[in-house]
Amino acid sequence: MKILFVLTSHDTLGDTGKKTGFWIEEFANPYYKLLDQGANIVLASPKGGKAPIDPSSDTPEASTEDTERFKKDAVAQEKINNTKKLDTIDQADFDAVFYPGGHGPLWDLAEDKVSVQLIESFNRAEKPIGFVCHAPAALRHVKGTDGEALVKGKKVTGFSNTEEAAVQLTDVVPFLVEDMLKEQGGTYSKVADWQPHALKDGNLVTGQNPASSALVADELLKMLKSK
């Protein structure tokens, strides 16, 4: 199985002067879960080249077994430093696509027309599409085969308003993931802050927060193995 991971290229946290990017754990857990099952994983980002890591995800508090494995993995780091440019990617070459979170996607992937078209092409091909934490932001302008918002009427989750408030970024981010998913007609649900929660609806899988990345990876794996 060949799986595409789409990472953010955006590294600036609004006008705070702080850096952002993708969240290491939300990349590392699914990456190793799928890699260890024999997946061939290709990384891409809007600009190509080095994908920025959110510094907040690279702390002792955020450390997990998978993030520690990533830090010692020269091959994975080489892939992060040399992501393919998103507009060179062909959906036909892959069996599934996965978007890790971090705050970066709110600025670039949410508005990236190439990303929107790519997700729509994966959906038309009825291939698994997975998103975790802030990554459902990438679904903001995505349409389903009926021309309506892809998430309309679908069970979805993503970083909650209360979680955004807890990290004190409600007034920094361009929009709130929970509000956007509801505005697009998604049937949004959440559990307590920082607890694992993932939903599958058709070929769409969404996870609420960093703790949900393993659940999203498990659902993607199940779908891939059932094909």
N, C-alpha and C positions, 0 to 999 in steps of 0.2 A: 504493500500500500504506500502511496506517495501522498504526503500531506503538506499543504502550504500553510505557513505561519505568517501572518501579516502584522508587522510591528509599526509603531509610530515613528515618525522622523522629527517630531516636535519636542523641543527640550526647554521651553521657557514657560514658567508658571504664571501666565498673565503678566501683570505689571508689578509683581512682587519682588522681582530681581532674583528670585530663586529658580532653580532648575527642576525640570520634570522629565518624563520619558515613559518607558514601559516599566512595569513592576516585575522585578526579577522572578519572584515566586510564581507568578501567574504565567510566566514563560517556562520556567524550569520544571515545574511539576508535570504539566502536560507533555512537555518536550521529552522528558525521560520516560514517562509512562508509555508514550507511543513509540519512542525509539527502542525501548527494551522489548517491545512486541514486534520489532522488525521493520518499523516504518522508516521510509526514506523521507526526511523532512527538509524542506527548502524554505529559507527565510527571505521575505521581501518587505520593502517599506516604500513610501511614496518617493523619497529622494534617492533610495539606494545607499550603499555604503554603510557607515557605522550607525546603528540604531542606538539612541541615547537611553541609558539606564536611569530611572528615577532614583536620585540619591537617597530618598527616604526608604527605599526598598532594600538598600545596601547597608543595613545597620545590624548590630547584634540582636536587637529586638525582633527584627523581621526575618532573621536567619532560620532556615529549615534545612533538613537533610538534602533536599534538592538544590537549594541555593548554594550550599557548601560544595556539592558535587559540581555545579556549574563553574564555581570559582577555580576548580582544579582541572577543568575540562578545556584543554587547548583547542580542540576541534570545534566545540560549541562557541567558544569565544571568537574564534576565527570567523565563524558564520555570522555572529552578531556584528562583527567589524566590517563585514563585506556582504551585506544583504543585497539582494537583486532589486533592481528598480521595478516598481509595481507595474509600470506600463509595458514591461517586457514579458509579463506572465500570461500564460494561456491556461484558462480553466480546464481545458481538455486534457492537460498533462497531469491532473491531480484527482485524487479520490475524495478529498475533503479540504476544508479551509478552517483555520482557527485564528482568532484575534485575541491576544493577551491584552490586559488592561494597563492601568497606570493613567495618570491624568492627560498625558500627551494626546491620545486619540480624540479628546474633546475638541481640540483645535484643528488637527489636520484630517484624520480619517473620517470624522463626521461630515466634512465638507468636500472630501476628495472624490471627484467624478469618476476617476479610474477605479477606485475602491468600490464605489456604488455599483458600477457596471459589472465589476468582477463578482461581487456578492450576488447580484441579480442573475448572472450567468451560472453560477454554482447552484442557485435555487432552481433555475429553469431545468437544469440537468438532474434535479432531485438528489444532489449530493449533500452530505452533512455540512452544516455551517455552524460554527461554535464561537461564542463570545463570553468573556468573563469580566466582571467588575465594571470598569468604565468603558470597556470595548463595545458594549451594545450601542454606544454613541455612534458607531460606524453605520448603524441601521437607520439613522435619522432621515435620510432621503431615499432609502431603498424601497423600490416598489415590488410587489408580488406579481405573479403572472396575470392577475386580474386588473392590474393597473393601480390598485389601492396600495396603501402603505403595507409593507411586508408583515409588520407586526400586528396589523389590525386583526382583532379577534383571536390572536394567539396568546397562549400563556407565556409570559416573559418575566424576567427579573433582571436586575442590574444594581449597581451601587445605589443605595437608598439615600433619600434626603437626610435622614437622621445620621447616617454614616458620614455624609458630606459635612454636615454640621459639626459632627464630632472631630473631624480633622480641620475644622475652621476654614473651609475653602468655599463655602456657599456663595460668598460675594465675589470670589475670584474667578470661578469657572464660568465659561460662556453660557452654559445651561446645565440643568440638573438631569441626570440620566433617568431617574424615576419619573419626573414630570414629563420629559420628552416621550418616553415609552407610552405613558398614559395618553398624552396629546395625540399620538399617532394611532390610538385605538387599541393598544395592547392591553391584555388582561394581566396587569402587573400584580405580583405578590412578593412579599419579603418575609424574612424571619427576623429574629432579634439581631441587632448589630453584631457584625463579625462572626456570625454563625454560618455554617455551610448551608447553601440552598441553591439548587440548580433545577431547571425545568426543561423538558423536551416537548416540543410540539411539532409534529411532522419531522422535517429534517433540520429544524432550528433548535439549538441548545443554548441556553443562557445561564450564567451563574452570577450570584449577587455580589460577591466580594472575594478578596484573596483566598479566604478559607474554602471557597467553592470551586477553585480551579481543578482539584482532583475529581470532583463529581462531574464536571463538564468533560474532562478527558475520558472518564469512564464511559459516559454516554456516547461520545464520539467513537470510542473503541468498539462498543457494542454494536453500533450502527454499521461500522466498517466490516466487522466480522460477520454480520448477518447478510452482507451483500453477496 
